[in-house]
């Protein structure tokens, strides 16, 4: 029996997918939570095989939470299940240790397939994300950098952002001030300004307008 824990801030979503997973007869949902701290405590107590993680965790950043969990319990598989499915975010989640990524726009059965796959140690992308990654593969053989989905140059650069830098990047791209981002993330304005400088260096741009342009081109701001 595969032991699964759900972390999603929408009770109706959790209840629906809990019932879907239980119907398989192969999966036991050992807990479902809307609070990140409670979920982390439950993971220590329940030691689930797979955690299904929504990235919309309010003041707690989903990728930060995932890193904390994997540091404490590296044997746990994390399956990201989110409406935030821009290609750079998908690649970033996978590079940080997620075993799979399912878009909330995918068919419900995709979640079952994903849980079964990652529990076997496989990497899983829902069909829509896999198709998008396939379409973005370079066409020339010499441009291939190894097996698996390939992403364009800007997405490769976006994938170098840390979770905190990603959160600051999204805030800047949404037109938020440094002070507003600092308040939202619980950081000092100076720290956010430092992140802003680092982000521009990593993305090789000089202006906030250029950051917005990258965000729009790569659907980073999509709900």
C-alpha positions in Angstrom: 0.0 0.0 0.0 1.4 3.4 -1.0 1.1 5.9 1.8 0.2 9.4 0.6 -0.1 12.8 2.3 -1.9 15.7 0.7 -1.0 19.4 1.2 -3.4 21.8 -0.5 -5.1 24.9 0.8 -8.5 24.0 -0.7 -10.5 21.6 1.4 -12.8 20.6 -1.4 -9.9 19.8 -3.7 -8.3 17.7 -0.9 -11.5 15.8 -0.3 -12.1 15.1 -4.0 -8.6 13.8 -4.7 -8.5 11.9 -1.4 -11.5 9.9 -2.5 -10.0 9.4 -6.0 -6.8 8.0 -4.6 -8.5 5.8 -2.1 -10.7 4.2 -4.8 -7.6 2.7 -6.4 -7.2 0.2 -3.6 -3.4 0.7 -3.9 -3.1 4.0 -2.1 -3.7 4.9 1.6 -4.1 8.7 2.3 -2.5 9.0 5.7 -3.3 12.7 6.1 -4.6 15.8 4.2 -3.7 19.3 5.3 -4.2 22.9 4.4 -1.5 24.1 6.8 2.1 23.7 5.9 3.5 23.4 9.4 0.9 20.8 10.4 1.7 18.9 7.3 5.4 18.9 8.0 4.8 17.6 11.5 2.5 14.9 10.1 5.2 13.9 7.6 7.6 13.3 10.5 5.0 11.2 12.3 3.5 9.3 9.4 6.5 9.0 7.1 4.5 9.0 3.9 5.9 7.4 0.7 4.6 10.3 -1.4 3.6 13.9 -0.6 1.2 15.6 -3.1 2.1 19.3 -2.8 0.2 22.3 -4.0 2.6 25.3 -4.4 -0.1 27.8 -3.2 0.6 27.9 0.5 0.0 31.5 1.3 2.9 33.0 3.2 4.8 29.7 3.1 6.6 29.2 -0.2 5.9 25.7 -1.6 9.4 25.1 -2.9 10.9 26.2 0.4 8.6 23.7 2.2 9.6 20.9 -0.2 13.3 21.6 0.4 12.7 21.5 4.2 10.8 18.2 3.9 13.4 16.6 1.6 16.2 17.7 3.9 14.5 16.0 6.8 13.1 13.0 5.0 15.1 12.5 1.7 13.4 9.1 1.1 10.0 10.8 0.6 8.8 11.4 -2.9 7.3 14.8 -3.6 4.7 15.2 -6.4 3.8 18.8 -7.2 0.2 19.3 -8.1 -0.5 23.0 -8.9 -2.3 25.5 -11.1 1.1 27.3 -11.3 2.6 25.3 -14.1 4.8 27.7 -16.1 7.6 25.7 -17.7 10.4 27.5 -15.7 8.6 26.7 -12.4 8.2 23.0 -13.5 11.9 22.8 -14.3 12.8 24.5 -11.1 10.7 22.1 -9.0 12.2 19.1 -10.6 15.7 20.4 -10.2 15.1 21.0 -6.5 14.1 17.4 -6.0 10.4 17.0 -6.9 9.7 13.6 -8.4 6.9 14.8 -10.6 4.7 17.6 -11.6 1.0 17.5 -12.4 -0.9 20.5 -13.7 -4.3 21.1 -12.1 -5.6 21.5 -15.7 -4.8 17.8 -16.4 -7.3 15.0 -16.2 -8.0 13.9 -12.6 -6.8 10.4 -13.3 -3.4 11.9 -14.0 -2.9 12.3 -10.3 -3.4 8.6 -9.7 -1.0 7.7 -12.5 1.5 10.2 -11.1 1.4 8.9 -7.5 1.9 5.3 -8.7 4.8 6.3 -11.0 6.7 8.4 -8.4 6.2 5.7 -5.8 8.2 3.4 -8.1 11.0 5.9 -8.3 10.0 7.2 -11.7 9.8 10.9 -12.8 6.3 12.0 -13.9 4.9 14.9 -15.9 1.2 15.2 -16.7 0.5 14.8 -20.4 0.0 18.6 -21.0 3.3 19.4 -19.4 5.1 16.6 -21.2 3.7 17.7 -24.5 4.8 21.3 -23.9 8.3 20.2 -23.0 8.5 18.0 -26.0 7.5 20.9 -28.3 10.2 23.0 -26.8 13.0 20.6 -27.5 15.8 21.9 -29.7 15.6 20.5 -33.2 19.3 20.2 -34.0 21.0 17.2 -32.5 24.0 19.2 -31.4 21.8 21.3 -29.2 20.7 18.4 -27.1 22.1 18.3 -23.6 21.0 14.9 -22.6 17.8 12.9 -22.0 14.6 14.3 -20.9 12.6 17.5 -21.6 14.7 20.5 -22.9 13.9 24.2 -22.3 15.0 27.4 -24.0 17.7 29.7 -22.8 15.6 32.0 -20.6 14.0 29.0 -18.9 17.4 27.6 -18.2 18.3 30.9 -16.6 15.1 31.0 -14.6 15.8 27.6 -13.3 18.9 29.0 -11.5 16.8 31.1 -9.2 16.5 30.0 -5.6 13.0 29.7 -4.2 13.3 33.0 -2.4 14.6 34.7 -5.7 11.7 33.1 -7.6 9.2 34.6 -5.1 10.9 38.0 -5.4 11.0 37.7 -9.2 7.2 37.0 -9.4 6.5 40.0 -7.1 8.6 42.3 -9.2 7.0 41.0 -12.4 3.6 41.7 -10.9 4.5 45.3 -10.3 4.9 45.1 -6.5 7.2 47.4 -4.7 10.3 46.2 -2.8 8.6 47.1 0.4 5.5 45.2 -0.4 7.5 42.1 -1.4 9.5 42.4 1.8 6.3 42.5 3.9 4.8 39.6 2.1 7.8 37.3 2.4 8.8 38.4 5.9 12.2 39.8 4.7 13.9 43.2 5.0 13.7 45.7 2.2 17.5 45.5 1.9 17.4 41.7 1.5 14.7 42.0 -1.2 16.8 44.7 -3.0 19.8 42.3 -2.9 17.7 39.5 -4.3 16.5 41.9 -7.1 20.1 42.6 -8.1 21.0 39.0 -8.1 17.9 38.1 -10.2 18.8 40.6 -12.8 22.4 39.3 -12.9 21.2 35.7 -13.3 18.7 36.6 -16.0 21.1 38.9 -17.7 18.9 41.9 -17.8 19.2 45.5 -16.4 15.7 46.7 -15.9 12.5 45.6 -14.1 10.7 46.0 -17.4 12.9 43.3 -18.9 12.0 41.0 -15.9 8.3 41.6 -16.7 9.0 40.7 -20.4 10.6 37.4 -19.4 7.7 36.6 -17.0 5.1 37.3 -19.7 6.9 35.3 -22.3 7.1 32.3 -20.1 3.7 32.4 -18.5 5.2 33.0 -15.0 2.3 35.2 -14.1 -0.4 32.9 -15.2 -2.8 32.0 -12.3 
